[in-house]
Amino acid sequence: MASLNVKGSLLAAALAAIGASVCCVGPLVLLGAGIGGAWIGNLTALEPIRPLLVGVTALFVAMAFRRLYLVPQVCEPGTACADPRILKRQRLVFWLVAVSVAGLLAVPWIAPLFY
């Protein structure tokens, strides 16, 4: 059960980070792919809700961190969560997602260096 909550928190954090950075990442990716046009400017309409999405992202990352590091896992012997390799793998995935999320959230400050 704990594994499902961690996965859900990480997935929600990644989706919220994508939503928070779509106003800046979207045009950059489209321009990098050679797709241009005035309609790309419409993607910046999401900029006003970016702070809300950043907050939601931070909340979900904090929930996953809490579940992995602060709450002791209670597992029955023989279940998947009783295997220490599973916890180690979950923590690795957590840090990979956390670094990716931080990169997505940093795009508005990094993107002006490229265009």
N, C-alpha and C positions, 0 to 999 in steps of 0.2 A: 504494500500500500504506500509506503514512504517513497518508493522508487517512482510510482506513478505521479505523486505530487511534485517531486523534483523535476521530472520530465515536463509536466504541465507548466510549472513555473518558468523553466528555461525556454520552452516554446513560446509562452506568452511574452516573456521578456524580449525574445528575438523578434517576434511580430510587432511588438510595440516600438522597438527600436527602428525597425524598417519603416513603420508609419511615421515616426518622429523625424526620420531623415529623408523621406520621399521628396520633400520639397527641394532638397539640395542634391541628393544622390541621383534622383530620376533624371533631371536635365543633364547632369554630368555624364551619366552612363549613356544617355541617348546621343549627346554630342560626341562622345568618344566612339560611338558606333557609327557615326556619320549621319545620324538622323537629325535634322534641324527643322526649324519652322517657328512661327510666332506662337503656335499653340503650346509649345513647351513652357512658355511663361505662365500658363494656367496652372501648372503644377505647384507654383509658389502660393496658391490659394490656401494650402494647408499650413502655411507658416504660423498663423495665429494660434493653432491648436498644438503646435510643437511643444511648448512647455508642459502641457498636460500629458502628452505622450511620453516625454522624457521622464516625468514623475511616475507614470505607470510602469515604464521600463525599470526605473530604479526600484520600485516596489517589488516587482516580480523577481528581479535579480536578488534583492535582499531576502525574499521568501525562500528562494532556492538555497542561498548561502546558509540561512538559518536552519533549514532542513538538513543540509549536508554536514554542517560543522557544530551547531549549537544544541540541537535536539538529539538526545541519545536514541538510537534505533533499537526497537524491541522486535526481535525476530525469533521465530521458532526454529530450533535446530533442523537442518535439512532444507530450509527454504532458501530461495535465491538471495535474499537480503542478508542472510547469515554468512555468506561468503565474503571475506574481506576484499577479494579482487573486484567484486561488483561495486563496492563503495569507492575503491580507488579509481575505477573506471568512470563512475559517476562524477567524482571530483575533477577528473581530467576533462571530461566533457563540459562540466560547469565552467572551468577556467577558459576553455577554448571559446565557449559561447560568450562569456563575460568580456573577453578581449575583443571578440568580433562586435559585440554590442557597443563597447566603448569606441571602437573605430567608426561605427556607423553614426554614433552620436557626435563624434568630433568632425564629421564631414563639413558642416557649415563653416568651421574655422579653417579647415585645411583646403577646401575646394577653391577659394579665391587664389591660391597659389598656382593653380593649374589653368585658370582662364581669367 
